[in-house]
């Protein structure tokens, strides 16, 4: 499918490899991009078995990357950000659907020097560069909270579907790193993934409403697969949960179908997310929306490759 897109600065033709947001139907097609963009070698930042697991399952759980002191420092900053006075919260602080409780903080790397340092940490950035076979930049960063008793669910979706439709990310060459900032257990709404689902692309049904992000960040309705499609994929591939103590890191491929249940336990769940996109995969005009989402949701104008940093993360600043 060839479409002509016009932006403020240029007009050009491009190929839409993953059509979505169809008016009257849902489509399922095979992935047209590699999953692992770098051939494994002994100097890779992952073991061969880890790289193979990511390629086959679409995600990877890594433990003990950070010291207990580093994890405690990250948790302290996370708690401080969450307690920002509601009257002082900028637009990139998103509340729960039915309360003032913070649901998500976007532009995390701009709100905190500590988290900016974490995003560039070699223990994360070098893995992202290996998986994507390119230098990387942050397409998005965020902090997801799921408070005890009233943390709402995140419905099933593929991140790439939204980034492609509404941000203009052309190819499946991005990966999310989720850093657990509380213990994520089987009961407090952990990340759930459909292993192997990253090899199929679900072109969703329904046109993108204007300013869709204003409602989708609280409860996503457009850009989600039909229930029978989710059931079919789960029957074929199973269903995994990514659990672990605070400090655990989950890398998951941009097209892996995932979601999480609401949290009615007394135990809060908090995770930081960094979306690493290949430098050669930067967004242009949206493929299925009239206008792109705001800059705080999708980095478009300040794309800077990350320089991997080494050393301990020591608080509001870098070691």
Residue frames as qw, qx, qy, qz and C-alpha x, y, z in Angstrom:
[[0.000, 0.889, 0.457, 0.000, 0.00, 0.00, 0.00],
 [0.441, 0.116, 0.014, 0.890, 1.58, 3.29, -1.08],
 [0.108, -0.883, -0.444, 0.108, 0.37, 6.51, 0.47],
 [0.368, 0.514, -0.027, 0.774, 1.40, 10.11, -0.08],
 [0.455, -0.703, -0.419, 0.352, 1.94, 12.03, 3.15],
 [0.253, 0.701, 0.003, 0.667, 2.39, 15.77, 3.44],
 [0.543, -0.567, -0.375, 0.493, 3.98, 17.40, 6.47],
 [0.043, -0.956, -0.059, 0.284, 4.96, 20.98, 7.19],
 [0.237, -0.726, 0.490, 0.420, 8.44, 20.46, 5.77],
 [0.003, -0.318, 0.830, 0.458, 8.22, 17.86, 3.04],
 [0.828, 0.236, 0.147, -0.487, 6.07, 15.70, 0.81],
 [0.118, 0.439, -0.866, -0.209, 7.12, 12.24, -0.23],
 [0.859, -0.034, -0.327, -0.391, 5.83, 8.78, -1.00],
 [0.149, -0.422, 0.847, -0.285, 6.40, 5.93, 1.37],
 [0.588, -0.085, -0.758, -0.268, 5.30, 2.33, 1.71],
 [0.590, -0.409, 0.363, -0.594, 3.02, 1.40, 4.60],
 [0.347, 0.222, -0.911, -0.013, 4.21, -2.09, 5.52],
 [0.135, -0.246, -0.883, 0.376, 1.64, -2.43, 8.32],
 [0.285, -0.376, -0.305, -0.827, -1.78, -0.98, 7.42],
 [0.210, -0.326, -0.816, 0.428, -4.08, -0.57, 10.43],
 [0.186, 0.393, 0.372, -0.820, -7.13, 1.29, 11.78],
 [0.026, -0.182, -0.784, -0.593, -9.35, -0.14, 9.04],
 [0.412, -0.151, -0.020, -0.898, -12.89, 1.19, 8.75],
 [0.818, -0.081, -0.039, -0.568, -14.72, -2.14, 8.81],
 [0.958, 0.055, -0.279, 0.021, -12.36, -5.04, 9.48],
 [0.502, -0.716, 0.479, 0.075, -9.39, -6.43, 11.37],
 [0.785, 0.509, -0.353, -0.004, -6.42, -7.96, 9.53],
 [0.714, -0.557, 0.405, 0.127, -3.64, -10.31, 10.64],
 [0.701, 0.662, -0.259, 0.059, -0.45, -10.47, 8.58],
 [0.881, -0.142, -0.118, 0.435, 3.02, -11.92, 9.02],
 [0.337, -0.828, 0.131, 0.430, 5.77, -9.72, 10.32],
 [0.691, 0.697, 0.015, 0.191, 7.90, -8.16, 7.55],
 [0.073, 0.844, -0.442, 0.293, 10.94, -7.26, 9.69],
 [0.576, 0.144, -0.731, 0.337, 13.60, -9.20, 11.59],
 [0.642, -0.724, -0.240, -0.080, 13.16, -9.68, 15.33],
 [0.656, -0.582, 0.184, 0.444, 16.83, -9.85, 16.24],
 [0.462, 0.885, -0.044, -0.030, 18.72, -7.33, 14.11],
 [0.034, 0.766, -0.640, 0.047, 22.24, -8.43, 15.13],
 [0.861, 0.100, -0.498, 0.008, 23.81, -11.87, 14.70],
 [0.712, -0.691, 0.119, -0.034, 24.91, -13.20, 18.08],
 [0.634, 0.483, -0.473, 0.375, 28.64, -13.32, 18.84],
 [0.684, -0.295, -0.518, 0.422, 30.68, -13.86, 21.98],
 [0.239, -0.004, -0.230, 0.944, 31.07, -10.12, 22.57],
 [0.311, -0.556, -0.474, -0.608, 27.29, -9.58, 22.62],
 [0.202, -0.369, 0.469, -0.776, 25.79, -8.13, 25.85],
 [0.830, -0.123, 0.197, -0.506, 23.49, -11.17, 26.09],
 [0.439, -0.223, 0.866, 0.086, 24.15, -14.89, 26.26],
 [0.179, 0.046, -0.774, -0.606, 23.22, -16.86, 23.16],
 [0.118, -0.412, -0.901, 0.068, 20.30, -18.49, 25.01],
 [0.036, 0.597, 0.393, -0.698, 18.96, -15.07, 26.03],
 [0.172, 0.371, -0.391, -0.824, 19.13, -13.74, 22.48],
 [0.189, -0.108, -0.899, -0.381, 17.34, -16.84, 21.20],
 [0.042, -0.507, -0.779, 0.366, 14.64, -16.52, 23.85],
 [0.130, 0.557, 0.099, -0.814, 13.99, -12.92, 22.83],
 [0.204, 0.237, -0.633, -0.708, 13.84, -13.85, 19.16],
 [0.216, -0.206, -0.934, -0.194, 11.46, -16.75, 19.75],
 [0.190, -0.568, -0.739, 0.309, 9.25, -15.37, 22.53],
 [0.081, 0.753, 0.279, 0.590, 9.38, -11.61, 21.91],
 [0.376, -0.856, 0.131, -0.330, 10.59, -10.74, 25.41],
 [0.686, 0.177, -0.550, 0.442, 13.41, -11.35, 27.88],
 [0.559, -0.811, -0.058, -0.165, 13.60, -11.08, 31.68],
 [0.580, 0.395, -0.456, 0.547, 16.94, -10.10, 33.21],
 [0.638, -0.745, -0.194, -0.016, 17.74, -10.08, 36.92],
 [0.700, -0.552, 0.052, 0.450, 20.48, -8.62, 39.11],
 [0.536, 0.604, 0.117, 0.578, 21.61, -5.94, 36.65],
 [0.046, -0.753, 0.138, -0.642, 21.54, -3.26, 39.35],
 [0.314, 0.077, -0.743, 0.587, 22.80, -3.16, 42.93],
 [0.277, -0.640, -0.697, 0.168, 20.39, -2.93, 45.89],
 [0.201, -0.525, -0.160, 0.811, 21.54, 0.67, 46.50],
 [0.033, 0.043, -0.492, -0.869, 20.78, 1.63, 42.89],
 [0.243, -0.453, -0.795, -0.321, 17.33, 0.05, 43.08],
 [0.277, -0.639, -0.549, 0.462, 16.52, 1.83, 46.35],
 [0.127, -0.369, 0.085, 0.917, 17.57, 5.16, 44.84],
 [0.139, -0.144, -0.650, -0.733, 15.34, 4.63, 41.80],
 [0.296, -0.557, -0.775, -0.031, 12.41, 3.67, 44.02],
 [0.238, -0.553, -0.352, 0.716, 12.89, 6.82, 46.13],
 [0.025, 0.203, -0.304, -0.930, 12.79, 9.07, 43.06],
 [0.216, -0.311, -0.799, -0.467, 9.74, 7.20, 41.75],
 [0.275, -0.616, -0.684, 0.279, 7.86, 7.82, 45.01],
 [0.152, -0.467, -0.109, 0.864, 8.79, 11.51, 44.99],
 [0.094, 0.004, -0.534, -0.840, 7.52, 12.01, 41.45],
 [0.246, -0.439, -0.834, -0.225, 4.26, 10.28, 42.27],
 [0.262, -0.638, -0.559, 0.459, 3.53, 12.69, 45.15],
 [0.148, 0.102, 0.206, 0.962, 3.64, 15.79, 42.92],
 [0.254, 0.406, 0.467, -0.743, 0.77, 18.11, 43.89],
 [0.444, 0.518, 0.711, 0.172, -2.14, 17.60, 41.43],
 [0.167, 0.940, 0.180, -0.235, -2.34, 21.37, 40.92],
 [0.116, -0.787, 0.472, 0.379, 1.29, 21.40, 39.77],
 [0.675, 0.019, 0.697, 0.241, 1.21, 18.41, 37.44],
 [0.167, 0.439, -0.448, -0.760, 1.99, 19.12, 33.77],
 [0.767, 0.276, -0.148, -0.560, 0.10, 17.58, 30.84],
 [0.583, 0.340, -0.736, -0.057, 2.43, 14.57, 30.76],
 [0.152, -0.080, 0.852, -0.494, 1.17, 13.41, 34.17],
 [0.539, -0.167, -0.568, -0.599, -1.83, 11.13, 33.43],
 [0.415, -0.232, 0.618, -0.626, -4.22, 10.22, 36.24],
 [0.167, 0.164, 0.972, -0.024, -6.31, 7.11, 36.76],
 [0.102, -0.406, -0.650, -0.634, -9.70, 7.11, 34.97],
 [0.440, -0.701, -0.478, -0.294, -11.73, 7.68, 38.14],
 [0.597, -0.725, -0.151, 0.309, -9.33, 9.40, 40.56],
 [0.119, 0.956, -0.266, 0.025, -6.43, 11.84, 40.92],
 [0.774, -0.393, 0.440, 0.228, -4.01, 8.97, 41.51],
 [0.175, 0.686, -0.552, -0.441, -1.07, 9.14, 39.07],
 [0.939, 0.226, 0.241, -0.098, -1.34, 6.45, 36.38],
 [0.799, 0.266, 0.168, 0.512, 1.57, 7.40, 34.13],
 [0.141, -0.871, 0.146, 0.448, 4.30, 10.04, 34.01],
 [0.781, 0.527, 0.165, 0.293, 5.68, 10.60, 30.52],
 [0.351, 0.795, -0.265, 0.418, 8.98, 12.26, 29.60],
 [0.817, -0.553, -0.100, 0.129, 10.47, 10.52, 32.60],
 [0.743, 0.055, -0.013, 0.667, 14.02, 11.30, 31.47],
 [0.139, 0.586, 0.047, 0.797, 13.21, 15.03, 31.52],
 [0.558, -0.725, -0.118, -0.388, 11.55, 14.96, 34.93],
 [0.779, -0.584, 0.220, 0.057, 14.47, 13.21, 36.62],
 [0.210, 0.759, -0.614, -0.059, 18.24, 13.26, 36.11],
 [0.487, -0.300, 0.809, -0.134, 18.39, 9.86, 37.80],
 [0.756, 0.350, 0.538, -0.131, 16.07, 8.27, 35.27],
 [0.509, 0.819, -0.222, -0.148, 17.81, 10.04, 32.38],
 [0.080, -0.636, 0.768, -0.010, 21.02, 8.44, 33.60],
 [0.644, -0.010, 0.747, -0.167, 19.27, 5.07, 33.87],
 [0.739, 0.606, 0.177, -0.235, 17.99, 5.30, 30.28],
 [0.450, 0.784, -0.427, -0.015, 21.55, 5.77, 29.01],
 [0.575, -0.531, 0.618, -0.068, 23.06, 3.11, 31.26],
 [0.272, 0.445, -0.789, -0.323, 25.13, 0.60, 29.31],
 [0.244, 0.021, 0.945, -0.217, 23.35, -2.28, 31.05],
 [0.506, 0.576, 0.530, -0.362, 20.21, -1.21, 29.15],
 [0.378, 0.781, -0.173, -0.466, 21.36, 0.80, 26.14],
 [0.008, 0.474, -0.826, -0.307, 23.93, -1.74, 24.92],
 [0.386, 0.208, 0.895, -0.082, 21.30, -4.49, 24.99],
 [0.468, 0.719, 0.323, -0.400, 18.91, -2.29, 23.01],
 [0.224, 0.727, -0.478, -0.440, 21.63, -1.52, 20.44],
 [0.175, -0.222, 0.945, 0.165, 22.35, -5.23, 20.08],
 [0.435, 0.409, 0.773, -0.214, 18.69, -6.20, 19.67],
 [0.425, 0.815, 0.242, -0.311, 18.05, -3.44, 17.12],
 [0.743, 0.173, 0.334, 0.554, 21.38, -3.51, 15.28],
 [0.227, 0.731, 0.167, 0.621, 21.70, 0.28, 15.36],
 [0.139, 0.061, -0.425, 0.893, 22.37, 3.23, 17.58],
 [0.218, -0.619, -0.752, -0.065, 19.29, 4.09, 19.62],
 [0.068, -0.264, 0.178, -0.945, 17.39, 7.06, 20.97],
 [0.131, 0.305, 0.794, -0.509, 14.44, 7.36, 23.34],
 [0.136, -0.392, -0.622, -0.664, 11.17, 7.39, 21.44],
 [0.538, -0.639, -0.180, -0.520, 9.29, 7.56, 24.73],
 [0.321, 0.096, -0.779, 0.530, 9.94, 7.26, 28.45],
 [0.549, -0.503, -0.175, -0.644, 7.37, 6.83, 31.17],
 [0.004, -0.150, 0.844, -0.515, 6.70, 5.70, 34.71],
 [0.583, -0.316, -0.544, -0.514, 3.62, 3.51, 35.20],
 [0.195, -0.195, 0.712, -0.646, 2.05, 3.31, 38.64],
 [0.581, -0.304, -0.638, -0.404, -0.59, 0.83, 39.65],
 [0.229, -0.419, 0.534, -0.697, -1.57, 1.76, 43.22],
 [0.048, -0.106, -0.968, 0.222, -2.94, -0.81, 45.60],
 [0.251, 0.454, 0.713, -0.472, -6.70, -1.40, 45.66],
 [0.418, 0.767, 0.307, -0.378, -7.54, 0.93, 42.73],
 [0.105, -0.503, 0.596, 0.617, -4.89, 0.58, 40.02],
 [0.763, 0.456, 0.163, -0.429, -6.68, 0.02, 36.72],
 [0.817, 0.078, 0.499, 0.276, -5.78, -2.42, 33.98],
 [0.127, 0.589, -0.469, -0.646, -3.87, -1.77, 30.75],
 [0.854, 0.310, 0.285, -0.305, -5.79, -3.57, 28.02],
 [0.767, 0.016, 0.518, 0.378, -4.24, -5.91, 25.44],
 [0.408, 0.896, -0.039, -0.173, -2.34, -4.09, 22.70],
 [0.790, 0.142, 0.111, 0.585, 0.78, -3.98, 20.57],
 [0.240, -0.728, -0.009, 0.643, 2.83, -0.85, 21.20],
 [0.286, -0.120, 0.565, 0.764, 4.02, -0.80, 17.61],
 [0.142, 0.616, 0.717, 0.293, 0.45, -0.58, 16.31],
 [0.128, -0.923, -0.286, 0.224, -0.01, 2.74, 18.12],
 [0.353, -0.609, 0.293, 0.646, 3.46, 4.05, 17.34],
 [0.317, 0.123, 0.697, 0.631, 2.96, 3.23, 13.67],
 [0.067, 0.710, 0.660, 0.235, -0.60, 4.53, 13.39],
 [0.186, -0.943, -0.275, 0.025, -0.32, 7.67, 15.51],
 [0.415, -0.762, 0.248, 0.432, 3.41, 8.50, 15.66],
 [0.605, 0.748, -0.222, -0.156, 4.58, 7.43, 12.20],
 [0.407, -0.528, 0.736, 0.117, 7.21, 4.89, 13.29],
 [0.613, 0.418, -0.442, -0.506, 7.70, 2.96, 10.02],
 [0.693, 0.198, -0.692, -0.046, 9.18, -0.44, 10.96],
 [0.845, -0.517, -0.094, -0.095, 9.31, -2.94, 13.83],
 [0.672, 0.312, -0.357, 0.569, 12.73, -1.87, 15.01],
 [0.229, -0.616, 0.299, -0.692, 12.09, -0.74, 18.58],
 [0.617, -0.200, -0.735, 0.197, 12.18, -2.36, 22.00],
 [0.432, -0.759, 0.035, -0.485, 10.85, -1.44, 25.44],
 [0.462, 0.112, -0.728, 0.494, 12.80, -1.93, 28.63],
 [0.566, -0.674, -0.196, -0.432, 10.63, -2.14, 31.75],
 [0.315, 0.285, -0.687, 0.589, 12.50, -1.69, 35.03],
 [0.568, -0.577, -0.574, -0.126, 10.51, -3.02, 37.98],
 [0.062, 0.500, -0.353, 0.788, 10.46, -0.47, 40.83],
 [0.644, -0.319, 0.446, -0.534, 8.37, -2.59, 43.17],
 [0.301, -0.072, 0.950, 0.049, 8.07, -6.32, 43.43],
 [0.609, 0.179, -0.318, -0.704, 5.87, -7.50, 40.55],
 [0.340, -0.085, 0.913, -0.210, 4.08, -10.64, 41.65],
 [0.019, -0.241, -0.884, -0.400, 1.43, -12.84, 40.13],
 [0.101, -0.654, -0.731, 0.167, -1.30, -10.97, 42.04],
 [0.100, -0.716, -0.202, 0.661, -0.62, -7.22, 41.79],
 [0.515, 0.812, 0.161, -0.220, -1.13, -6.73, 38.06],
 [0.469, -0.450, 0.528, 0.547, 2.17, -7.76, 36.46],
 [0.364, 0.522, -0.461, -0.619, 2.95, -7.43, 32.77],
 [0.768, 0.150, 0.619, -0.071, 1.36, -10.26, 30.78],
 [0.182, 0.562, -0.556, -0.584, 2.67, -11.19, 27.34],
 [0.915, 0.280, 0.216, -0.193, 1.59, -13.52, 24.56],
 [0.412, -0.511, 0.627, 0.420, 4.88, -15.22, 23.59],
 [0.416, 0.133, 0.769, 0.467, 5.36, -15.46, 19.85],
 [0.279, 0.806, 0.499, -0.150, 2.68, -12.87, 19.06],
 [0.104, -0.749, 0.231, 0.612, 5.37, -10.46, 17.84],
 [0.293, -0.110, 0.771, 0.554, 5.55, -12.45, 14.58],
 [0.137, 0.605, 0.720, 0.311, 2.04, -11.41, 13.53],
 [0.013, -0.040, -0.087, 0.995, 0.77, -7.87, 12.98],
 [0.082, 0.616, 0.773, -0.126, -2.82, -7.12, 13.88],
 [0.016, 0.207, 0.241, 0.948, -4.24, -4.31, 11.78],
 [0.064, 0.345, 0.740, -0.574, -6.97, -3.06, 14.08],
 [0.036, 0.616, 0.674, 0.405, -10.53, -2.06, 13.27],
 [0.196, -0.881, -0.385, 0.193, -11.75, 1.51, 13.72],
 [0.394, 0.707, -0.012, 0.587, -10.52, 4.92, 12.59],
 [0.476, -0.149, -0.412, 0.763, -8.36, 7.03, 14.91],
 [0.103, -0.904, -0.415, -0.002, -10.40, 9.75, 16.63],
 [0.242, 0.757, -0.164, 0.584, -9.01, 13.27, 16.84],
 [0.169, -0.612, 0.534, -0.559, -6.80, 13.69, 19.92],
 [0.853, -0.152, -0.473, -0.163, -7.19, 9.98, 20.65],
 [0.507, 0.180, -0.630, 0.560, -4.39, 10.11, 23.22],
 [0.260, -0.387, 0.288, -0.837, -6.52, 12.20, 25.60],
 [0.831, -0.220, 0.122, -0.497, -8.70, 9.17, 26.33],
 [0.891, 0.208, -0.404, 0.010, -6.54, 6.22, 25.23],
 [0.294, 0.453, -0.649, 0.535, -3.92, 6.88, 27.92],
 [0.470, -0.259, 0.511, -0.671, -6.56, 6.30, 30.58],
 [0.691, 0.135, 0.685, -0.187, -8.40, 3.43, 28.84],
 [0.051, 0.342, -0.662, -0.665, -7.46, 2.30, 25.32],
 [0.680, 0.382, 0.496, -0.382, -10.37, 1.45, 23.02],
 [0.682, 0.710, -0.109, -0.134, -9.08, 2.16, 19.49],
 [0.336, 0.680, -0.644, 0.095, -6.02, 0.24, 18.33],
 [0.452, -0.310, 0.785, -0.289, -6.74, -2.93, 20.29],
 [0.206, 0.063, -0.908, -0.359, -7.35, -6.42, 18.85],
 [0.706, -0.246, -0.237, -0.620, -10.76, -8.03, 18.90],
 [0.632, -0.428, 0.549, -0.342, -11.38, -10.47, 21.80],
 [0.967, 0.170, 0.171, -0.084, -11.59, -13.47, 19.48],
 [0.607, 0.670, -0.346, 0.250, -8.18, -12.58, 18.02],
 [0.190, -0.650, 0.608, -0.414, -6.61, -12.35, 21.46],
 [0.838, -0.178, 0.422, -0.296, -8.20, -15.69, 22.41],
 [0.902, 0.425, -0.070, 0.024, -6.87, -17.30, 19.22],
 [0.390, 0.697, -0.493, 0.344, -3.30, -16.09, 19.82],
 [0.426, -0.525, 0.600, -0.428, -3.34, -17.14, 23.48],
 [0.943, 0.025, 0.254, -0.211, -4.62, -20.59, 22.48],
 [0.806, 0.534, -0.198, 0.164, -1.78, -20.91, 19.96],
 [0.438, 0.583, -0.434, 0.529, 1.07, -19.46, 22.02],
 [0.590, -0.402, -0.569, 0.409, 0.08, -19.46, 25.68],
 [0.160, -0.906, -0.066, -0.387, 0.27, -16.61, 28.17],
 [0.667, 0.001, -0.417, 0.618, 3.31, -15.55, 30.21],
 [0.299, -0.944, -0.128, -0.060, 3.73, -13.16, 33.13],
 [0.530, 0.483, -0.333, 0.613, 6.87, -11.11, 33.74],
 [0.606, -0.778, -0.103, -0.130, 7.34, -11.15, 37.50],
 [0.710, 0.169, -0.352, 0.586, 10.28, -10.50, 39.75],
 [0.438, -0.654, -0.316, 0.529, 11.65, -8.42, 42.59],
 [0.111, 0.978, 0.001, -0.176, 12.29, -4.71, 42.27],
 [0.224, -0.685, 0.573, 0.390, 15.26, -4.15, 39.96],
 [0.615, 0.191, 0.731, 0.225, 14.27, -6.85, 37.47],
 [0.196, 0.497, -0.313, -0.785, 14.38, -5.69, 33.82],
 [0.638, 0.382, 0.668, -0.015, 11.98, -6.91, 31.11],
 [0.059, 0.365, -0.486, -0.792, 12.89, -6.24, 27.47],
 [0.548, 0.404, 0.724, -0.106, 9.92, -6.78, 25.16],
 [0.292, 0.118, 0.593, 0.741, 9.72, -6.43, 21.40],
 [0.190, 0.151, 0.038, -0.969, 7.62, -3.56, 20.10],
 [0.564, -0.018, -0.472, -0.677, 5.00, -5.82, 18.49],
 [0.253, -0.090, -0.936, 0.229, 4.55, -8.31, 21.34],
 [0.472, -0.561, -0.393, -0.555, 0.93, -8.39, 22.46],
 [0.371, -0.060, -0.683, 0.627, 0.76, -7.47, 26.14],
 [0.390, -0.647, -0.201, -0.623, -1.42, -6.03, 28.89],
 [0.222, 0.084, -0.774, 0.588, -1.96, -6.17, 32.64],
 [0.365, -0.606, -0.700, -0.103, -4.81, -6.71, 35.07],
 [0.260, -0.791, 0.043, -0.552, -6.10, -4.20, 37.58],
 [0.405, 0.170, -0.716, 0.543, -4.60, -4.23, 41.06],
 [0.578, -0.622, -0.191, -0.493, -7.02, -4.80, 43.94],
 [0.781, -0.225, -0.426, 0.398, -4.31, -6.03, 46.32],
 [0.357, -0.909, -0.053, 0.206, -2.73, -3.81, 49.01],
 [0.652, -0.339, 0.350, 0.581, 0.58, -4.07, 47.12],
 [0.347, 0.841, -0.070, -0.410, 1.36, -1.25, 44.64],
 [0.793, 0.146, 0.407, 0.428, 3.12, -1.94, 41.36],
 [0.134, 0.921, -0.125, -0.344, 5.43, 0.58, 39.70],
 [0.788, 0.090, 0.397, 0.462, 7.56, 0.18, 36.58],
 [0.047, 0.737, -0.254, -0.625, 9.72, 2.55, 34.54],
 [0.774, 0.420, 0.445, 0.161, 9.66, 2.15, 30.75],
 [0.053, -0.655, 0.393, 0.643, 12.18, 3.27, 28.17],
 [0.792, 0.518, 0.319, -0.043, 11.30, 2.83, 24.51],
 [0.327, -0.519, 0.530, 0.585, 14.48, 2.47, 22.48],
 [0.718, 0.644, 0.221, -0.144, 14.03, 3.08, 18.76],
 [0.724, 0.050, 0.321, 0.608, 16.64, 2.52, 16.08],
 [0.102, -0.579, 0.081, 0.805, 18.12, 5.80, 14.87],
 [0.026, 0.086, -0.683, -0.724, 17.29, 4.82, 11.28],
 [0.124, -0.461, -0.864, -0.158, 13.65, 4.16, 12.24],
 [0.007, -0.238, -0.332, 0.913, 12.70, 7.65, 13.30],
 [0.301, 0.619, 0.701, -0.185, 9.05, 8.69, 12.88],
 [0.064, 0.104, 0.351, 0.928, 7.60, 10.87, 10.16],
 [0.497, -0.129, -0.058, -0.856, 3.91, 11.56, 9.51],
 [0.560, -0.035, 0.724, -0.401, 1.38, 9.19, 11.17],
 [0.040, 0.025, -0.890, -0.453, 0.19, 6.26, 9.06],
 [0.244, -0.493, -0.797, -0.249, -3.37, 6.23, 10.44],
 [0.215, -0.734, -0.448, 0.463, -4.05, 9.54, 12.15],
 [0.313, 0.893, 0.211, 0.245, -4.50, 13.09, 10.92],
 [0.040, 0.865, -0.352, 0.355, -1.91, 14.61, 13.21],
 [0.597, 0.161, -0.695, 0.366, 0.92, 13.16, 15.32],
 [0.617, -0.670, -0.394, 0.122, 0.64, 12.77, 19.07],
 [0.156, -0.970, 0.164, -0.089, 2.33, 15.41, 21.26],
 [0.429, 0.636, -0.580, 0.272, 6.10, 15.47, 21.61],
 [0.363, -0.485, 0.651, -0.458, 5.87, 14.28, 25.21],
 [0.888, 0.034, 0.367, -0.275, 4.36, 11.02, 23.94],
 [0.868, 0.314, 0.263, 0.281, 6.57, 10.48, 20.90],
 [0.350, -0.661, 0.256, 0.612, 9.97, 12.08, 20.50],
 [0.658, 0.639, 0.353, 0.186, 10.09, 13.65, 17.03],
 [0.261, 0.939, -0.028, 0.225, 11.99, 16.93, 17.14],
 [0.217, -0.818, 0.509, -0.156, 14.85, 16.31, 19.57],
 [0.998, 0.037, -0.039, 0.020, 16.17, 12.95, 18.41],
 [0.025, 0.798, -0.587, 0.134, 19.61, 12.43, 19.90],
 [0.824, 0.085, -0.558, 0.041, 21.43, 9.08, 19.95],
 [0.703, -0.698, 0.096, -0.096, 22.17, 7.83, 23.44],
 [0.362, 0.604, -0.653, 0.278, 25.75, 7.57, 24.59],
 [0.840, -0.311, -0.445, 0.004, 26.00, 4.45, 26.75],
 [0.165, -0.755, 0.416, -0.478, 27.12, 5.31, 30.28],
 [0.745, -0.057, -0.631, 0.209, 28.95, 3.04, 32.71],
 [0.133, 0.224, -0.557, 0.789, 29.28, 3.20, 36.47],
 [0.108, -0.428, -0.825, 0.353, 26.87, 3.25, 39.40],
 [0.157, -0.642, -0.374, -0.650, 23.64, 5.24, 39.38],
 [0.400, -0.104, -0.590, 0.694, 23.92, 7.31, 42.53],
 [0.016, -0.637, -0.515, 0.574, 20.87, 9.58, 42.79],
 [0.359, 0.893, 0.241, -0.128, 19.82, 12.81, 41.10],
 [0.112, 0.842, -0.484, -0.213, 22.86, 12.87, 38.87],
 [0.924, 0.282, -0.258, 0.019, 25.37, 10.41, 37.47],
 [0.779, -0.508, 0.207, 0.304, 28.37, 8.70, 38.91]]
